[in-house]
Amino acid sequence: MSDNNNESEALLLVDDNPTNLQVLYQTLETTGCKLLVAKNGETALAIAQKASPDLILLDIMMPGIDGFEVCRRLKDNPDTASIPVIFLSALTDTKDKVQGLQLGAVDYVSKPFQPDEVIARVNTHLTIHRLKREVEQKKDALEDELESRLRCPAPAAAQGAAEIAGLQSSRFIMKPVFMPAATITILPNCRIISGAFWWPMPRATVHRQLS
């Protein structure tokens, strides 16, 4: 079943066996992802560099550059290091699985393929990759905003003064409070404006205190 979130995402399928590649292709067509294909390690590295897929399904046992070496080169390249890799293998030795994970792979799919398992694992890692990308984008946006505020502190100070003036003109009078920060943070309605703590007091209360 196609996932709308997958429609703009690309998968790179790497296997030297045409039959395995066809089965994998037909299985993942249902995800709605764009599918890229490579029959050897050299081609896989070139496609990954150019297309930057969202996920790579990589066979281990291939002539020439095997899957382990392909994964190592992907992780050594800053342009492809963040692309998650799922190994495809008939190898069942724990040592082989550990080696793949140590090289940076995120998961294994055993041959022969079970379509439901392949789709589930692919969707899981696409979701993780998507969330990581969103977190990085939000982090970058916050860092840019912080840098912008640090470069232009005057508008922020003016905004704080305007906020105090607006509150003073309402039915509350904002009074500066000198208390430990740990105490202030648990008090309701307390505000931090221009680096100082302000506490709203009804005008009637202030008039009674002054009379």
QUIHUMO-V372045 format. One record per residue. N is the residue number from 1. RES is the residue in one letter. OMEGA is omega in radians with two decimals (999 if undefined). Layout:
n & res & omega
N & RES & OMEGA
N & RES & OMEGA
This chain:
n & res & omega
1 & M & -3.10
2 & S & 3.07
3 & D & -3.10
4 & N & 3.13
5 & N & -3.06
6 & N & -2.96
7 & E & -3.12
8 & S & -3.08
9 & E & -3.06
10 & A & 3.07
11 & L & 3.03
12 & L & -3.12
13 & L & -3.06
14 & V & 3.12
15 & D & -3.13
16 & D & -3.13
17 & N & -3.09
18 & P & -3.14
19 & T & 3.10
20 & N & -3.11
21 & L & 3.13
22 & Q & 3.13
23 & V & -3.14
24 & L & 3.14
25 & Y & -3.12
26 & Q & 3.13
27 & T & -3.02
28 & L & 3.04
29 & E & -3.08
30 & T & -3.12
31 & T & -3.10
32 & G & 3.13
33 & C & 2.96
34 & K & -3.05
35 & L & 3.07
36 & L & -3.02
37 & V & 3.02
38 & A & -3.10
39 & K & 3.08
40 & N & -3.06
41 & G & -3.13
42 & E & 3.12
43 & T & 3.13
44 & A & 3.14
45 & L & -3.14
46 & A & 3.14
47 & I & 3.14
48 & A & 3.13
49 & Q & -3.05
50 & K & -2.99
51 & A & -3.11
52 & S & -3.12
53 & P & -3.12
54 & D & -3.13
55 & L & 3.11
56 & I & 3.01
57 & L & -2.88
58 & L & 3.06
59 & D & -3.14
60 & I & -3.04
61 & M & 3.10
62 & M & 3.07
63 & P & -3.11
64 & G & 3.11
65 & I & 3.13
66 & D & -3.08
67 & G & 3.12
68 & F & -3.12
69 & E & 3.09
70 & V & -3.14
71 & C & 3.14
72 & R & -3.13
73 & R & 3.08
74 & L & -3.09
75 & K & 3.11
76 & D & -3.11
77 & N & -3.12
78 & P & -3.12
79 & D & -3.08
80 & T & -3.03
81 & A & -3.07
82 & S & -3.13
83 & I & 3.12
84 & P & -3.11
85 & V & 3.01
86 & I & 3.13
87 & F & 3.03
88 & L & -3.07
89 & S & 2.98
90 & A & 3.12
91 & L & -3.12
92 & T & -3.12
93 & D & 3.13
94 & T & -3.13
95 & K & 3.13
96 & D & 3.13
97 & K & 3.13
98 & V & 3.12
99 & Q & 3.13
100 & G & 3.13
101 & L & 3.11
102 & Q & 3.10
103 & L & 3.08
104 & G & 3.08
105 & A & -3.11
106 & V & -3.06
107 & D & 3.09
108 & Y & 2.95
109 & V & -3.08
110 & S & 3.01
111 & K & -0.02
112 & P & -3.06
113 & F & 2.94
114 & Q & -3.01
115 & P & -3.11
116 & D & 3.13
117 & E & -3.14
118 & V & -3.12
119 & I & -3.13
120 & A & -3.13
121 & R & 3.12
122 & V & 3.14
123 & N & 3.13
124 & T & -3.08
125 & H & 3.01
126 & L & 3.12
127 & T & 3.12
128 & I & 3.14
129 & H & 3.13
130 & R & -3.14
131 & L & 3.09
132 & K & 3.14
133 & R & 3.13
134 & E & 3.11
135 & V & 3.13
136 & E & 3.14
137 & Q & 3.12
138 & K & 3.09
139 & K & 3.13
140 & D & -3.14
141 & A & 3.12
142 & L & 3.12
143 & E & 3.10
144 & D & 3.13
145 & E & 3.13
146 & L & 3.13
147 & E & 3.12
148 & S & 3.13
149 & R & -3.14
150 & L & 3.12
151 & R & -3.08
152 & C & -3.09
153 & P & -3.05
154 & A & 3.13
155 & P & 3.13
156 & A & 3.13
157 & A & 3.13
158 & A & 3.12
159 & Q & 3.12
160 & G & 3.13
161 & A & 3.13
162 & A & 3.13
163 & E & 3.11
164 & I & -3.13
165 & A & 3.14
166 & G & 3.13
167 & L & 3.14
168 & Q & -3.11
169 & S & 3.13
170 & S & -3.12
171 & R & 3.08
172 & F & 2.99
173 & I & 3.13
174 & M & -3.13
175 & K & 3.07
176 & P & -3.11
177 & V & 3.13
178 & F & -3.12
179 & M & 3.09
180 & P & -3.11
181 & A & -3.13
182 & A & 3.12
183 & T & -3.07
184 & I & -3.03
185 & T & -3.13
186 & I & 3.14
187 & L & 3.14
188 & P & 3.05
189 & N & 3.10
190 & C & -3.13
191 & R & 3.03
192 & I & -3.09
193 & I & -3.14
194 & S & 3.03
195 & G & -3.13
196 & A & 3.07
197 & F & 3.12
198 & W & -3.07
199 & W & -3.09
200 & P & 3.07
201 & M & 3.09
202 & P & -3.13
203 & R & -3.12
204 & A & 3.13
205 & T & -3.13
206 & V & -3.13
207 & H & 3.13
208 & R & -3.12
209 & Q & -3.12
210 & L & -3.07
211 & S & 999
